[in-house]
Amino acid sequence: MSVLLNYALFGARYFKELPVFAAAGIVTFIILTLSWMAHGWVAITLRNRLPHESQTNKRLIIAICLFTLMTGITLTMVFWGYDYIGFLGYTLNEKTFTGAYIVGFVSNIFVTLLHEGVSRFENWKTTLLETEQLKKEYLQSQLIGLKSQMRPHFLFNSLNSLSSLINENPEEAEKFLDEMSKVYRYLLKNNEEQLVKVKDELSFLQSYFYILKARHGDGITLEIDVSDAQKEMNIPPLTLQMLAEATFNYNTVSKHSPLTVSITSCDECDVLIQNNRQKRVMNDEDFDKSGIENIINKYKLLSDRHIKFSADEDYHRMQVPLFSNHLSNAV
């Protein structure tokens, strides 16, 4: 740009006379660099002030108007300024100035639209990548959920409990079978969902704990106290189940030292999962952290909010954000 502008200013002298080539090259380059930086600052400011896709036309119109004005100021400084101070013997040629301004105006429109197109393409690629990541996380989530239910020992223990109930208490056996079917039905039904109702997730969790309780009896307890408004909000499927299962896996369970898991309302848009701490004596590699890591990754993709973990000597807590009806309105 500097070379082209200097050629328009000085003609063949720019390439034939070394002092003109050096001095004009340096001064014009500095002026155009400052102008380019100013253009960049305006573009970034507009992008930050008007970031939404619905504001694209407004952002482009303002940008083109400002860039045209700034280009006019820059060219005026160069053409009229050089003429005023007699820089390297330059005299103003208004026809050349008009031509340069028209070229600058067209260039501004082209570059602005080009940058907008590149930006939209990059956003599209980012969105596509995040969508693919999210699909992967949900598939992994379903796999983890199915694994937790379909482990041979879990299925064997559940069927063993069912067999015992059939002989001892047929009515209870029927209820156990019903709860077990609810667990698998929920997993299959929500296989492709990104969000589910909190009330559905809680209902699934109660069925899941019913199966566990049939084996552990009074050694494990689930307490739920969530407001009606929060039950109508949304959450990624299997979130509560995987977090609750983590408390079950990380802590000892016995009738003499029961594990109590409570899920309660916390703030307006969160639920709190809390359990009494009675940690198992195990090596770090014995803990399967894939479920919790999967949930953390899903929240990173869905919103800028995340699950908060905290603990003291007696309790471990997980504060889980909820969503409104649409992903774009994450609360």
C-alpha positions as CSV (number, residue, x, y, z in Angstrom):
1,M,0.0,0.0,0.0
2,S,2.9,2.3,0.9
3,V,4.6,1.7,-2.5
4,L,1.4,2.2,-4.5
5,L,0.5,5.4,-2.7
6,N,4.0,6.8,-3.1
7,Y,4.0,6.0,-6.8
8,A,0.7,7.9,-7.1
9,L,2.3,10.8,-5.3
10,F,5.7,11.1,-7.0
11,G,5.3,9.1,-10.1
12,A,8.5,7.7,-11.7
13,R,10.6,9.9,-9.4
14,Y,9.8,7.5,-6.5
15,F,11.8,4.7,-8.2
16,K,14.5,6.8,-9.9
17,E,15.6,9.1,-7.0
18,L,17.0,7.3,-4.0
19,P,16.3,10.1,-1.5
20,V,12.7,10.2,-2.6
21,F,12.4,6.4,-2.4
22,A,13.9,6.2,1.1
23,A,12.3,9.3,2.7
24,A,8.8,8.9,1.1
25,G,8.9,5.2,1.8
26,I,9.6,5.6,5.5
27,V,7.2,8.5,6.2
28,T,4.3,7.1,4.2
29,F,4.8,3.7,5.7
30,I,4.6,5.1,9.2
31,I,1.4,7.1,8.4
32,L,-0.3,4.0,6.8
33,T,0.8,1.8,9.7
34,L,-0.8,4.1,12.3
35,S,-3.9,4.3,10.1
36,W,-4.0,0.5,9.9
37,M,-3.7,0.2,13.7
38,A,-6.6,2.7,14.1
39,H,-8.7,0.7,11.7
40,G,-7.9,-2.5,13.6
41,W,-8.9,-0.8,16.9
42,V,-12.2,0.3,15.5
43,A,-12.9,-3.1,14.1
44,I,-12.2,-4.8,17.4
45,T,-14.3,-2.3,19.3
46,L,-17.2,-2.8,17.0
47,R,-16.9,-6.5,17.3
48,N,-17.0,-6.3,21.1
49,R,-19.8,-3.8,21.2
50,L,-22.0,-5.5,18.5
51,P,-21.0,-9.2,18.8
52,H,-24.3,-10.9,17.9
53,E,-25.1,-12.3,14.5
54,S,-28.3,-10.2,14.4
55,Q,-26.2,-7.1,14.6
56,T,-24.0,-7.9,11.6
57,N,-25.6,-5.4,9.2
58,K,-25.4,-2.6,11.8
59,R,-21.8,-3.5,12.5
60,L,-20.9,-3.5,8.8
61,I,-22.6,-0.2,8.0
62,I,-20.9,1.6,11.0
63,A,-17.5,0.0,10.1
64,I,-17.6,1.0,6.5
65,C,-18.7,4.6,7.3
66,L,-15.9,5.0,9.9
67,F,-13.3,3.4,7.7
68,T,-14.2,5.6,4.8
69,L,-13.9,8.7,7.0
70,M,-10.6,7.5,8.5
71,T,-9.3,6.7,5.0
72,G,-10.2,10.2,3.9
73,I,-8.4,11.8,6.9
74,T,-5.3,9.7,6.2
75,L,-5.2,10.5,2.5
76,T,-5.8,14.2,3.2
77,M,-2.9,14.2,5.7
78,V,-0.7,12.6,3.0
79,F,-1.7,14.6,-0.1
80,W,-2.5,18.0,1.4
81,G,0.2,17.6,4.1
82,Y,3.0,16.8,1.7
83,D,1.9,19.7,-0.5
84,Y,1.7,22.1,2.4
85,I,5.2,21.5,3.6
86,G,6.6,20.9,0.2
87,F,7.7,17.4,1.1
88,L,10.3,16.3,-1.5
89,G,9.0,18.9,-3.9
90,Y,5.5,17.4,-4.0
91,T,2.6,19.5,-5.4
92,L,-1.0,18.5,-5.0
93,N,-2.9,16.8,-7.8
94,E,-6.6,16.8,-7.0
95,K,-7.4,14.3,-9.7
96,T,-4.9,11.8,-8.2
97,F,-6.3,12.5,-4.7
98,T,-9.8,11.8,-5.9
99,G,-8.7,8.5,-7.6
100,A,-6.8,7.4,-4.4
101,Y,-9.9,8.2,-2.3
102,I,-12.2,6.1,-4.6
103,V,-9.7,3.2,-4.5
104,G,-9.5,3.5,-0.7
105,F,-13.3,3.5,-0.4
106,V,-13.7,0.4,-2.6
107,S,-10.8,-1.3,-0.7
108,N,-12.4,-0.6,2.6
109,I,-15.7,-2.2,1.6
110,F,-13.8,-5.2,0.1
111,V,-11.5,-5.8,3.1
112,T,-14.4,-5.2,5.6
113,L,-16.6,-7.8,3.9
114,L,-13.6,-10.1,3.5
115,H,-12.8,-9.9,7.2
116,E,-16.5,-10.5,8.1
117,G,-16.6,-13.5,5.9
118,V,-13.5,-15.0,7.4
119,S,-14.7,-14.3,10.9
120,R,-18.1,-16.0,10.2
121,F,-16.3,-18.9,8.7
122,E,-14.1,-19.2,11.7
123,N,-17.1,-19.0,14.0
124,W,-18.8,-21.7,11.9
125,K,-15.8,-24.0,12.3
126,T,-15.7,-23.4,16.0
127,T,-19.4,-24.0,16.4
128,L,-19.1,-27.2,14.3
129,L,-16.1,-28.4,16.4
130,E,-18.0,-27.7,19.6
131,T,-21.1,-29.5,18.3
132,E,-19.0,-32.5,17.5
133,Q,-17.3,-32.4,20.9
134,L,-20.7,-32.1,22.6
135,K,-22.0,-35.1,20.6
136,K,-18.9,-37.0,21.6
137,E,-19.4,-36.1,25.3
138,Y,-23.0,-37.1,25.2
139,L,-22.2,-40.4,23.6
140,Q,-19.5,-41.0,26.2
141,S,-22.1,-40.0,28.8
142,Q,-24.5,-42.6,27.6
143,L,-21.8,-45.2,27.4
144,I,-20.7,-44.5,31.0
145,G,-24.4,-44.6,32.1
146,L,-25.0,-47.9,30.3
147,K,-21.7,-49.3,31.7
148,S,-22.8,-48.3,35.2
149,Q,-26.0,-50.2,34.7
150,M,-24.8,-53.1,32.6
151,R,-21.7,-54.1,34.6
152,P,-22.0,-57.9,35.1
153,H,-21.9,-57.6,38.9
154,F,-24.5,-54.8,39.0
155,L,-26.8,-56.8,36.7
156,F,-26.2,-60.0,38.6
157,N,-26.8,-58.4,42.0
158,S,-30.0,-56.7,40.7
159,L,-31.3,-60.0,39.3
160,N,-30.3,-61.8,42.4
161,S,-32.2,-59.3,44.5
162,L,-35.2,-59.7,42.2
163,S,-35.0,-63.5,42.5
164,S,-35.0,-63.2,46.3
165,L,-37.9,-60.8,46.3
166,I,-39.9,-63.1,44.1
167,N,-39.9,-65.8,46.7
168,E,-40.1,-63.5,49.8
169,N,-42.3,-60.7,48.6
170,P,-43.9,-60.9,45.1
171,E,-45.4,-57.5,45.3
172,E,-42.1,-55.9,46.2
173,A,-40.5,-57.9,43.4
174,E,-43.0,-56.5,40.9
175,K,-42.1,-52.9,42.1
176,F,-38.4,-53.7,41.9
177,L,-38.8,-54.9,38.3
178,D,-40.8,-51.8,37.4
179,E,-38.1,-49.5,38.8
180,M,-35.4,-51.4,37.0
181,S,-37.3,-51.0,33.7
182,K,-37.6,-47.3,34.4
183,V,-33.8,-47.0,34.6
184,Y,-33.2,-48.7,31.3
185,R,-36.2,-46.9,29.6
186,Y,-34.7,-43.5,30.7
187,L,-31.3,-44.4,29.3
188,L,-32.7,-45.4,25.9
189,K,-35.2,-42.5,25.7
190,N,-32.7,-39.7,26.4
191,N,-29.9,-41.2,24.4
192,E,-29.8,-38.3,21.9
193,E,-31.0,-35.5,24.2
194,Q,-28.8,-32.5,25.2
195,L,-31.0,-31.4,28.1
196,V,-33.8,-33.1,30.1
197,K,-36.2,-31.8,32.7
198,V,-34.8,-31.8,36.3
199,K,-38.0,-33.6,37.4
200,D,-37.3,-36.4,34.9
201,E,-33.7,-36.7,36.0
202,L,-34.8,-36.9,39.7
203,S,-37.4,-39.5,38.9
204,F,-34.7,-41.6,37.2
205,L,-32.3,-41.1,40.1
206,Q,-35.0,-42.4,42.5
207,S,-35.4,-45.5,40.5
208,Y,-31.7,-46.0,40.3
209,F,-31.4,-45.6,44.1
210,Y,-34.3,-48.0,44.6
211,I,-32.3,-50.7,43.0
212,L,-29.2,-49.9,45.1
213,K,-31.3,-49.8,48.2
214,A,-32.7,-53.2,47.6
215,R,-29.1,-54.5,48.0
216,H,-27.7,-52.2,50.6
217,G,-30.9,-51.6,52.6
218,D,-30.5,-48.8,55.2
219,G,-26.8,-48.4,54.3
220,I,-27.7,-45.8,51.7
221,T,-30.3,-43.0,51.7
222,L,-31.4,-40.5,49.1
223,E,-33.1,-37.2,50.2
224,I,-34.6,-34.8,47.6
225,D,-35.8,-31.3,48.4
226,V,-35.9,-29.4,45.1
227,S,-38.3,-26.5,44.4
228,D,-41.1,-27.0,41.8
229,A,-39.7,-24.1,39.8
230,Q,-36.3,-25.8,39.5
231,K,-37.9,-29.2,38.7
232,E,-39.2,-27.5,35.5
233,M,-35.7,-26.4,34.5
234,N,-33.2,-28.5,32.5
235,I,-30.0,-30.4,33.1
236,P,-27.8,-32.6,30.9
237,P,-29.0,-36.2,31.2
238,L,-27.4,-38.5,33.7
239,T,-25.7,-35.6,35.4
240,L,-27.3,-36.2,38.8
241,Q,-27.0,-39.9,38.5
242,M,-23.2,-39.9,37.7
243,L,-22.5,-37.4,40.5
244,A,-24.6,-39.4,43.0
245,E,-22.9,-42.6,41.8
246,A,-19.5,-41.0,42.4
247,T,-20.4,-40.4,46.0
248,F,-21.5,-44.0,46.3
249,N,-18.2,-45.3,44.8
250,Y,-16.0,-43.0,46.8
251,N,-17.5,-43.7,50.2
252,T,-18.1,-46.7,52.4
253,V,-21.7,-48.0,52.8
254,S,-23.0,-49.9,55.7
255,K,-26.0,-50.1,58.0
256,H,-23.9,-48.9,61.0
257,S,-22.5,-46.0,59.0
258,P,-25.1,-45.1,56.3
259,L,-24.3,-42.9,53.4
260,T,-26.8,-40.1,52.9
261,V,-27.0,-38.3,49.6
262,S,-29.1,-35.2,49.6
263,I,-30.2,-33.1,46.6
264,T,-31.6,-29.7,47.5
265,S,-32.3,-26.3,45.9
266,C,-29.3,-23.9,46.0
267,D,-29.7,-20.3,45.0
268,E,-32.2,-19.7,42.2
269,C,-30.5,-21.7,39.4
270,D,-28.5,-24.4,41.1
271,V,-29.0,-27.6,43.0
272,L,-26.7,-28.9,45.7
273,I,-25.6,-32.5,46.0
274,Q,-24.3,-33.3,49.4
275,N,-23.1,-36.4,51.1
276,N,-21.5,-37.3,54.4
277,R,-17.9,-38.2,54.0
278,Q,-16.7,-41.7,54.9
279,K,-14.0,-42.1,52.2
280,R,-12.9,-45.6,51.2
281,V,-9.3,-46.5,51.6
282,M,-8.3,-46.9,48.0
283,N,-5.5,-45.8,45.7
284,D,-6.1,-42.9,43.3
285,E,-5.9,-45.2,40.3
286,D,-8.8,-47.3,41.7
287,F,-11.2,-44.4,41.3
288,D,-13.0,-44.1,38.0
289,K,-13.2,-40.3,37.3
290,S,-14.4,-40.6,33.8
291,G,-18.1,-39.8,34.7
292,I,-17.3,-36.6,36.5
293,E,-14.8,-35.5,33.9
294,N,-17.5,-36.1,31.2
295,I,-20.0,-33.9,33.0
296,I,-17.4,-31.1,33.5
297,N,-16.6,-31.2,29.8
298,K,-20.3,-31.0,28.9
299,Y,-20.8,-27.9,31.0
300,K,-17.8,-26.3,29.5
301,L,-19.4,-26.7,26.0
302,L,-22.9,-25.7,27.1
303,S,-22.2,-22.5,29.0
304,D,-19.6,-20.5,30.9
305,R,-20.9,-21.9,34.2
306,H,-19.4,-24.9,35.8
307,I,-20.0,-27.4,38.7
308,K,-18.5,-26.2,42.0
309,F,-16.9,-28.8,44.3
310,S,-16.2,-28.2,48.0
311,A,-15.7,-30.3,51.1
312,D,-14.9,-30.1,54.8
313,E,-14.2,-32.8,57.3
314,D,-17.8,-34.0,57.4
315,Y,-19.4,-33.3,54.0
316,H,-18.7,-33.2,50.3
317,R,-20.7,-30.8,48.2
318,M,-21.3,-30.4,44.4
319,Q,-23.2,-27.3,43.2
320,V,-24.7,-28.1,39.9
321,P,-26.0,-25.3,37.5
322,L,-29.4,-25.6,35.8
323,F,-30.5,-24.4,32.4
324,S,-33.6,-22.5,31.3
325,N,-35.7,-23.9,28.4
326,H,-33.1,-23.2,25.7
327,L,-29.3,-23.8,25.5
328,S,-28.9,-20.2,24.3
329,N,-30.5,-19.0,27.5
330,A,-28.3,-20.8,30.0
331,V,-28.8,-19.3,33.4
